[in-house]
């Protein structure tokens, strides 16, 4: 059997594939992302800071904001 290094993988069994810069980027992309900062709204719920909405009566989560809007 010959030591084939290209083609259909014949003779390459057990060898580690070469990594490329693209493989490293893909591995970084697949890592879990940080959850983000949470804060307690004036409505009493905990929400991600970037999703909190500002109202005339203070801060509110999107769910409570929708309920307040429906009450008007």
C-alpha positions, 0 to 999 in steps of 0.5 A: 500500500502506498502512502497517498497524501491526496485524493479520497483519503486512502492511506491517510487513516490515522493522520491528523488533518492540517488546520487552517486559519479558517478552521480556527475562526470557525472554532472561535465562532462555535464557542458559547457566547457570554450571556450579557449583563442583566438588570432588574427593571422597575416592573420587578422582572430581570432582563438583559440590559440591552432589551430594557425599555425606558418609559416615563414611569421608569424602566420596563421589560418588553412584556410589561411595556406591551401591557402598559401600552395596551392599557392606554 
